[in-house]
Amino acid sequence: MAPIDNESLHKSLDNLSLNNESTFNNVKLVDITTQLDHFCSKLEPKAIVKEPLFDLFQGTHSLEINNPKLDSYLIPLTKEEIEFDCDVKHGATPEEDLKYVASISDRLLRYVVSWLNEYQSLPTTLLSCRYMERLLNIKPSQQQVYISYETGDPLYDKALASLVIGVSYFATFIKGLLFKRVIYEEEDLNFNFMGIQGFDKLPEQEDVLHALTESIEYIFKLYGNNLNDYSTHLINILKAVRCLVKIENVITKYSNETDYLDKLIQIATYLDGNELKFDVPMGSFSMSIQKSFSNQFPPKQVVTPGKNYLGLTTMAQDIKLILRVAEIDTAVEALQFASFFNKLKQRHVLARALFPLFLVRENGEVIGKFSLEDFVFSHCMEFSLMSAKIVNEINASDELNNLLSPRLQECANVLYEFYQNTSQNTARYRQGYNRQLLLWDSAQAQLETVEMTLISNKVHDVVKNNDGSEIPLMPYASWVFTMKVIAMIEFVLKGFDLEVYKPFETFDMYYYTYHLSHQLQACLDKVHQFIVKKIDSIHSMNKKIKKLKAGEKKEKLKLTYTTIMEEETPQLQTNKQYLNYLLLQCNMNKSLSLFQVLQFAILKSVKLIDNKAPLSSKFVKPELIHNLRFKTFSSIGVPELPDYKSFQETLEGFVIHEDVNSPSFVAQLERIKTYMIVQINEATKCIKTIIRAIEANDKNGEVFTGTRLIKDDALHYYNKYLGSTLTLQANLEKLIERIKNKSIKNDESTVILEFQPDSSTYFPTLTVVDQQK
Amino acid sequence: MSIIYKPLDINNLSHFNKIKELIDIDLSEPYSIWVYRYFLNQWPELVFLAFDSDNTSTDLPIGCIIAKSESHRGARLRGYIGMLAVDSSYRKRGIAKRLVEIAIEKMVEDGCDEIMLETEVENKIALRLYEGMGFLRVKRMYRYYLNEGDAFKLILPLTKRACIRSTFLVNEQGVNDSNIVI
């Protein structure tokens, strides 16, 4: 269609007129021409007229009349598209009608995958279907969407209509997830519904399922024993849509039933192996909806769907995976499940959206078993709180309880945020920690204040420092500190995975990880020591009992011992093993980070890299750049961020300052290499111990990883770490060899961060390459 | 060939149309005229154009940079580079770099604490240009562009305020929205 010229436009506008009786949709219209002229006369030249909330972001979504790139009204349509009628049959014979209905249904199902798995938009997939548009485009007065067309053929009027409504019902469910802000519009998926009202006026789930079932029965009845490829295909698609409609049960009924997901996987596998060649009726899929409805995006071609049925399998398997969280027995299992399920592989958007809603229910309960406050308490009990004096003290004192409760409520809020964040997309996941760190920091400070009150009342546990001095356990604050520092390390290392850092920043980031790991280790050691001491003291009770003469005192102690052995010792043993795991993980990151720090120092020693931004511009201020990178941590109270000078001095301390050709350089290089291999060996030992524990389902007595329900993902994660120990070492050997045989030419070489196959993306290698690469 | 750089003449409509053309060719996302007017009308002093002074047949720009500056969360003055484009026949001559330098100099003069921009993760040329001038990737944004590509948010810190979380900065700057009519 040609753009409207100015003359025609003016003519059309001249025809517009209002009188006192003019209405639109029963709303009285008022002539505001005079007011408009008045305000326009006051406008300054070049002024921008906009609503306060219409910012640049909104502006980038604004359209422009007569610009073919931005005006969807200019989309050209074919005669078939313009004249397409959903209320007539399109086949010349019943066989052809079956093929057409099966082909439209097939395309709709594949569009579900294009939309959700391949990030396509609604108008270019599902809403490009004229049959969708026909049923969903309802009049304002219409109470509900009808499940029928008017062709007179039940294949269209019953089967196709129920399928369209089933798909629409599923789409509306996804829309609801976007409103719950567990996934984000445009980022995670697109629900550009074009202002179509029908999405909000669909029948109930039961009615939709009933309509689908009726359609399936109708086709069976129609074809009896003569089901052909097309009718079989159509039945399978209807069954698949029935499964899609049931997915909402995960959050409406908190059902962890998986039969329908298994069925969906089975159907997807069948469809994938029995693809039919189809033609849809001309004009039945079109860009016309972009032209005639409320469109906020530039015109876009309708998607041609590929053979993507297995995308449904991915979706179903990922949902099945997240439903396993219902089987958690302990807080540590929940924590580990959340930490691993979406870590290495970004899960299907629907599974990611459902996870936080299924885990923490609308009433605030975790998997319908615990309140969030109890959940915080469980996290602490499974870490540092078991057998601590503070527990009895707080239980016995309303005053202390009142002091602690609001602080634990705050922890519950941060913990909720932690669990929500784990299912975010890979980039938003890192940003989530940016905010979360401040909340953990604040929670820690407040809990410390409460625990200091207990310390002043002399009701607290202590552990011995290396120098023999005593330090308070502070079990609550220690737990928060651990959660915080683990989050800090994750934030830093995730930056490598997302390629946020340049090679020159590698030293700073790994040195900081080393520093954080060191601080974390001290805290974990403290808690570990407390647990071991507690277990020892319980065991010593038994010896004491044996030494006592028979009598009331002995019986009383015996009873106490039996109670503690039953109620506290098993959890203390598990806590000790869990601490072992946390210490191994901490040591693993610490050793690998130290390795990277030293690798960087070697590269700096041969003048291939520096930890400052290249000074090729007058705007580069290295200290400011460093401080900007560490902005996230600058306000964290403990552990305090080392200043810029400390980073510089530490690096200089590692660098070999001798002439690269001198024997002492080579000797020092060898010394550093030996030390680096020690780090690799240490990391390897830690990783292998963790892997052994996971493989043995935590039953080998040393380490409790809590990964029973997410075993494969956890194993995959640690095996990648194991891969890194090999690739990092190989890269070191190669570098040392090149330095020794002087094959590195500084003016032709540069250092890149390289992801190696089967290795962790948290530890890319610092690889020397020629400048061209 | 000598290139000269000039600030925008907001009254020159042919320059405006050429700017739009230069940018529309290269950008993955089409912008409406509103977006151009949003920048050019509110911050004309932060738009710079490059001209080929040897080409006497036309006075149209062969490159441009479009920027703005405003208060960020009431905590710091943030410059923002919105668009940068150079005619394909004039590339690899340092024109884009010079345009960025001029814009930064102006924003420094105006007291900006930092300058921000976004660029596609796959746009290695843009990343090399900006990172060479001290811009730092501060975060990655998932599927930021309509073409489904991720983006990096880059910041060039100019003062210490750029390195402190907004929450901990006292509001010392106001928003200059005086030329916006509601």
Interface residues (C-beta under 8 A of the other chain):
Chain A: L43 E44 K46 A47 I48 V49 K50 E51 P52 L56 G59 T60 S62 L63 E64 N67 K69 L70 Y119 E186 E187 D188 F297 P298 N425 T426 A427 R428 R430 Q431 N434 L438 L498 E499 V500 Y501 K502 A613 P614 S616 S617 F619 V620 K621 L624 I625 N627 L628 R629 F630 K631 T632 S634 S635
Chain B: I10 D24 E29 P30 Y31 S32 I33 W34 V35 R37 Y38 N41 Q42 G82 E101 I104 V108 E114 V121 E131 G132 M133 G134 L136 R137 V138 K139 R140 M141 Y142 R143 Y144 L146 E148 D150 F152 I155 L156 P157 L158 T159 K160 A162 C163 I164 R165 T167 F168 N179 I180 V181 I182
